[in-house]
């Protein structure tokens, strides 16, 4: 499972709301709110610590 870049929710890549591209990398958003939050301040979400693997 992948995770939403904003809220860290688990997402099946095939069912993600949207795949976002930023600086050449792809990121997933789980909903319109997370998409808009990421687009407002993408660098804020780039600084998040890596999530633990389940």
Residue, then its C-alpha position, 0 to 999 in steps of 0.5 A: x500500500x502507498x500513502x497520501x502525501x498529505x494525511x498519510x492515509x493508506x491508498x491503493x495506487x490504483x484507487x487514489x484520487x490523484x497522482x501529483x507530480x512534483x520535481x519529477x516525482x509522483x505523489x498520491x493524494x487521497x481526496x480533493x482536500x489533500x490535493x489542494x493542501x499539497x498544491x498550496x505548500x508542497x515543500x511542507x509535505x516534502x519535509x515529513x519524516x518517512x513513514x514506517x513500513x507495515 
